Amino acid sequence: DEASEGARRPRVLYTIPTGSNPTGASLDAERKRDLYAVARRYGLIILEDDPYYWLQFGAARTPSLLSMDVDGRVLRFDSTSKLL
């Protein structure tokens, strides 16, 4: 938009989409699709830190952001804290 023209924009979006601490909140599939669409619109790289992905209990797991990636903008980690 015009108000932010010339302003610096973020280049990376970091998210813990499943079981985010301290609330344990998780993004549903629709919210992940919306997040991915925003990242595509603004040219963001997504760092998906998802150590709790395999702890989803239900009929089916919510798809990861990486599984929605069609243009190579998602980097998925099982636990970023172990890498740092």
C-alpha positions in Angstrom: 0.0 0.0 0.0 1.0 3.6 -0.4 1.6 4.3 3.3 4.4 1.7 3.5 5.9 2.5 0.2 9.7 2.8 0.6 9.5 1.2 4.1 11.7 -1.8 5.0 9.8 -5.0 4.9 10.6 -8.3 6.6 12.1 -11.0 4.4 11.6 -14.0 6.8 8.6 -15.3 8.7 9.4 -17.6 11.6 6.5 -19.8 12.9 5.8 -22.7 15.2 2.5 -23.8 13.6 1.8 -26.8 15.9 1.6 -26.6 19.7 3.2 -23.2 20.0 4.5 -22.4 23.5 3.2 -21.3 26.0 -0.4 -21.6 24.8 -0.3 -24.9 22.8 -2.2 -23.2 20.0 -1.9 -24.6 16.5 -2.7 -23.2 13.1 -5.4 -25.0 11.2 -5.1 -25.8 7.5 -7.0 -22.7 6.4 -4.8 -20.4 8.5 -1.7 -22.0 7.1 -2.9 -21.5 3.5 -3.6 -17.8 4.3 -0.1 -17.5 5.9 1.4 -19.0 2.8 -0.5 -16.7 0.5 0.8 -13.7 2.4 4.3 -15.0 2.2 3.9 -15.4 -1.6 2.4 -11.9 -2.0 5.3 -10.2 -0.1 8.1 -12.5 -1.2 8.8 -13.9 2.3 10.7 -17.0 3.2 9.0 -19.1 5.9 10.9 -20.9 8.6 8.6 -23.6 9.8 9.8 -24.8 13.2 7.5 -27.8 13.9 8.8 -30.1 16.6 5.3 -31.1 17.6 4.0 -32.0 14.2 3.9 -35.7 15.0 2.1 -35.2 18.2 -1.2 -34.2 16.6 -3.9 -36.5 17.7 -7.0 -36.7 15.6 -8.4 -38.2 12.4 -5.8 -36.6 10.3 -2.8 -34.4 10.8 -3.0 -30.8 9.6 -0.8 -30.4 6.6 2.6 -28.7 7.0 3.4 -25.4 5.3 6.2 -27.3 3.5 3.5 -29.6 2.0 1.8 -26.5 0.6 5.0 -25.0 -0.8 4.9 -24.7 -4.6 7.8 -22.2 -5.1 10.5 -23.1 -2.7 9.9 -20.6 0.1 9.4 -22.9 3.1 12.3 -24.3 5.1 11.0 -26.9 7.6 12.8 -27.8 10.9 11.9 -30.4 13.5 13.5 -28.3 16.2 15.4 -25.0 15.5 16.5 -24.8 19.2 18.8 -27.9 18.5 20.4 -26.1 15.6 21.2 -22.9 17.5 
